[in-house]
C-alpha cells in the first residue's frame, strides 16, 4: 500500500492540480450566479416596498429568480443526500483499509468435495449444449462424456471446435443451455469443488514473485519451500536466484520490477496452478509462447504432477496429446472421436489426418533446422 500511495501521488499530482483548478472555476461561477440572483431579488423587493406596486417586468424577474433559487436549493439537497448515501459505505472502506476480512455471505463452502471414496472426483457430462449470447449456432452440441477419477484427458481439434468452451463448462465458469455437468456427483458451478486452470489469457500479476505464485493457494503464500518446489516443477527453479530480493522481488515494469519473457510468464501461471492441491486440473493451451520441445517438456511435468488427479490438457500440438490416457477429438462442438493415440491413428479418422499433417511440418522443420515449425 505504501508503494502504491507513493507512485499514485507522484503520477497524479498534475491531474489533481488540474482538477483543483476546474473545481475552483466552477465554484466561482456558481458563486457569481448566486450573487446575481440575490441582487435581482433585492432590487425587486426594494421596488415593491419603495413604490408600493410590482410592474410586469419586475414580476418576470421575481419569477425567474425564484425558479433559479429553487433549482440551486434542489442541487444542494441532492449533494447533502449524496453525502448521506455514500456514508453507508464508509464502514466497508475503513474495514478494507484496515485489512479486515469481509463478513461471510451464506453458508461456508466445504474445504473439499464431499465425493464418495478417497480419490479425486470424476467428471460426468450428459447431453451438453452451449451457445454464446452473440453466436449464430451452438458452440457445443449433445456432448456426452465420462472422465474417470485420476484420468488424464487431452482435448484436440481445429480452432473453434469448442475445446475451450467445453473446458470452461467443466470448470463451472459457463452455465450450459442444456444438459448437466457434474464433478464428483455435484454441479460443476457449485462451490466446494477444488479446481485449478491455466488458460491462454493468463494473468501477469505485477506484484512480487511470492504473490504471483501464492495466489494459487493463499494458505501457502508464506511457505517458501512449497513455492520453490512448484517453481522448479514449472521450469523456473533458477528464477529466485536471478531476481534481486528472491521471492519478494517485484515482477513487471509497472512497479519498477524485472520483466519476464512470454515463456517465463506462462511457466509462472503454471506454477500458480501447480501450487493448489486441486482435484481437477485444466491446461488450455498455456504454452503458445514456448517452442515445441519446451512445450513437450512442460506437459510432461504436468502429466507427472497430475498423477492421481483428474486432468484435462488442451493443445494445438498433437505431440503433447500422446501423454494423455485418452484423447477426445472435437469438431464443430461435437466429440467425433476418442481413444488413445495409437487407436486413433490406426482408425485413419480426423485425428490421424491432423497428426499426419503436423508430422509433415515437423519433418520439414528438421530439414530446415527450425524445431518450432509446427504448422
Beta strands, then each sheet from edge to edge (+ up, - down):
strand 1: 123-130
strand 2: 140-147
strand 3: 152-156
strand 4: 178-183
strand 5: 186-187
strand 6: 195-198
strand 7: 280-284
strand 8: 310-314
strand 9: 326-331
strand 10: 334-339
sheet 1: 2+ 1- 4+ 5-
sheet 2: 6+ 7+ 8+ 3+ 9+ 10-
end
